[in-house]
Amino acid sequence: MSRKLLILLAGGVMTLSGLTAAARNINVRGKVTMSGTGEPIYGVSIYNGSTDKLIGTTNDEGRYTVNIDENGSLLFRVMGSQDQTVDVNGQLSLNVSMQPAATELGEVVVQAKAINNQLITEPTDIDVKGNYLHVKTHVKVPHKLFSSNVRMIVQPAIYNVTRNEISYMRPVVFDGHRYAITQERMLDWDKSKDPLTPYVQVKNTGRRTDDVLTLHDSVYVKNPQDDFRCDVMSSLEDYNSIIYADTFIIARGTVNPMRFLSYSLNGAPMTDERFFPTPEMQLRDTRGEMQLSFKVGRSDLDLALGSNQSEMDRLLAQLREIESNPDMAIKSFTISGTASPEGNYDSNRRLADNRMKSAMDIILRGLSSTSRQNIEFKTEASVSSWEDVAKLLRADGHIEEAEAVETIIDSYPGNRTRQDRNIKGLPFYTKLIQPTYLPRLRNVSYQIVTQRYRYLTDEEIAELYRTNSSEMSRYEFWRLYSQAADTTEREKIIRRALEVDPKFLTGATDLAAILIDRDQPDPELLDNLLATAKHEVPDEARLNHGIALLSAGQYTKADSLLSLTPDIEKYHKARIYSAALNGRYQDVVEEIAADSPFNEVLMLLALKANDQAWEKAQKLGDSAKEEYIKAVAANRNDQYLPALTHLENAFRLDPSLRDIARVDGDVVDLLNEIDSESTQASE
């Protein structure tokens, strides 16, 4: 090896060695999950194992990025799980599975609590406001029935005819004056232990005066469209026994004009950039290649030969980049040494091997110890064949020369010595093969495969979706469906994203908007995500879920959600219709009445402005629902015959309205009359 070459190589090695003298920090990324369930863990604290300094936490996907010495360690800590320490060892990607901490739970006692007991001053009937049924009525107690030494218990209840379920309301307990005194003086009697004590009233009126008891309460129901009735059970008892008992129905069907409220609400895709997924770097392999040439019979590297200098400079630059970039690491390093085919095969094989080893030695001295430990090294030594020469000739258009070489090869198959002797005798060997093609076969090729965190291109994201979508991040799914050509493709991508990541709130919000605009809202899509959200919730998610809940009849829950949205144009319409469906008629009557004459009549009926409702109802059109509402307004104003006529017209136009009439307290009496007349006519 020449003095000049040794100096050049030594300089290159010195440069590389200088790169690895100082400690190197790298960016480590990964995901933390719970062992057994595979669920991502939010809020895991990540410490530098050497300094015990907090250097990062996991997001709601369980993902993290920290910067740490390549030879350091990470400590993962979160309440409910065992601490876990992991050595970095130069790895750019570290996924951690946490073990749950052993916890001894004491006995837990859960005490039920009523949904709501609210005093309501509403007219008689079962009035519907949102998901609450309100009842107010009076029970008259004749003085001849009641005496001073008895107790009367009046228990109202809402019976769901559709589901065969009963919900008890607040009872009324009416004690005679003497009964009350006796109770107070009873030995060992403790009124605090009597569950009826909170409801007791004591009769203080004159002996011959009838008493009127007021019943007013509300109950929560899941589906206000069911068929309901209000039953009242009463009993009269003295100190020894029940002396009177009765049960009677005080209301059948619900009064709920809001069931016909007409409105159209649009879904809202996510527009708040704070909730857009952030781009995430992905660990990807990158391949780099170089090729060095050698003189005949030599294994030392002459940088002045061909493009050796530029190739070596490129290799050194690549290694410098890897060593200085915390987002890169060498994954594998392959060196292939090759000799040209002329001469003895065994000698050529040793020559190829020596070329490879000399180059490998230079490269290894330029790598850090950590890199050398984590790299997969491969070496391959080989001797080119005369077939390779023929291929090069043919590729360059020397067809006749290639055929001449191939003829010799075919004449002496497997006999490299005879092939070598005869090809050297070809007239073009000295002028063409020896100076041009044999040098191209004397080389050492390097292939470096590096791991690098980088952002994927749109084309790479699309390819990843086609080949391995389970590895995609939220950002990559979002980026892909945001550029989808149509709604169908957009929905398909989002649904796949939610299969991969069920907690992808932005994707679920955008899907909810698509379903609402298609008039297929899904009340379950966002339910669990919003209920378990650990961070601020986007208003678009509240809006879309609120609209879906309204469509499913979950009015109270929808109202709670929509009340949290800002009262601006984007959310205002949903807010006012939610208010109307939840019984806050006075607050929104003007806005909803302005939407349509039909809605105006509904609001007047809800406000019990029956005269005005009937006046305006007569100006409505002749559709099935308009005829039905005319019947309601007429019946409330004792316009019996017009009410019958309009209801019959409604049934004729839409027979399915009969199902509503059966549970509608406004027209159930008319329906019974119509059915009775129909029965008589058939007989």
Secondary structure as GFF3:
##gff-version 3
##sequence-region A 1 683
A	DSSP	alpha_helix	3	19	.	.	.	ID=ss1
A	DSSP	beta_strand	25	34	.	.	.	ID=ss2
A	DSSP	beta_strand	45	48	.	.	.	ID=ss3
A	DSSP	beta_strand	54	57	.	.	.	ID=ss4
A	DSSP	beta_strand	63	69	.	.	.	ID=ss5
A	DSSP	beta_strand	73	77	.	.	.	ID=ss6
A	DSSP	beta_strand	84	87	.	.	.	ID=ss7
A	DSSP	beta_strand	96	98	.	.	.	ID=ss8
A	DSSP	beta_strand	126	129	.	.	.	ID=ss9
A	DSSP	beta_strand	132	141	.	.	.	ID=ss10
A	DSSP	beta_strand	151	160	.	.	.	ID=ss11
A	DSSP	beta_strand	165	168	.	.	.	ID=ss12
A	DSSP	beta_strand	172	175	.	.	.	ID=ss13
A	DSSP	alpha_helix	177	185	.	.	.	ID=ss14
A	DSSP	three_ten_helix	191	193	.	.	.	ID=ss15
A	DSSP	three_ten_helix	197	199	.	.	.	ID=ss16
A	DSSP	beta_strand	200	202	.	.	.	ID=ss17
A	DSSP	beta_strand	211	220	.	.	.	ID=ss18
A	DSSP	beta_strand	228	237	.	.	.	ID=ss19
A	DSSP	beta_strand	242	252	.	.	.	ID=ss20
A	DSSP	beta_strand	254	255	.	.	.	ID=ss21
A	DSSP	three_ten_helix	257	260	.	.	.	ID=ss22
A	DSSP	three_ten_helix	273	275	.	.	.	ID=ss23
A	DSSP	beta_strand	282	293	.	.	.	ID=ss24
A	DSSP	alpha_helix	308	324	.	.	.	ID=ss25
A	DSSP	beta_strand	328	339	.	.	.	ID=ss26
A	DSSP	alpha_helix	345	365	.	.	.	ID=ss27
A	DSSP	alpha_helix	369	374	.	.	.	ID=ss28
A	DSSP	beta_strand	376	383	.	.	.	ID=ss29
A	DSSP	alpha_helix	386	395	.	.	.	ID=ss30
A	DSSP	alpha_helix	399	411	.	.	.	ID=ss31
A	DSSP	alpha_helix	416	424	.	.	.	ID=ss32
A	DSSP	pi_helix	429	437	.	.	.	ID=ss33
A	DSSP	three_ten_helix	439	441	.	.	.	ID=ss34
A	DSSP	beta_strand	443	454	.	.	.	ID=ss35
A	DSSP	alpha_helix	458	468	.	.	.	ID=ss36
A	DSSP	three_ten_helix	469	471	.	.	.	ID=ss37
A	DSSP	alpha_helix	474	482	.	.	.	ID=ss38
A	DSSP	alpha_helix	487	500	.	.	.	ID=ss39
A	DSSP	alpha_helix	505	517	.	.	.	ID=ss40
A	DSSP	alpha_helix	527	531	.	.	.	ID=ss41
A	DSSP	alpha_helix	539	551	.	.	.	ID=ss42
A	DSSP	alpha_helix	555	562	.	.	.	ID=ss43
A	DSSP	alpha_helix	569	581	.	.	.	ID=ss44
A	DSSP	alpha_helix	585	595	.	.	.	ID=ss45
A	DSSP	alpha_helix	597	606	.	.	.	ID=ss46
A	DSSP	alpha_helix	610	617	.	.	.	ID=ss47
A	DSSP	alpha_helix	624	636	.	.	.	ID=ss48
A	DSSP	alpha_helix	640	653	.	.	.	ID=ss49
A	DSSP	alpha_helix	657	661	.	.	.	ID=ss50
A	DSSP	alpha_helix	668	682	.	.	.	ID=ss51
###
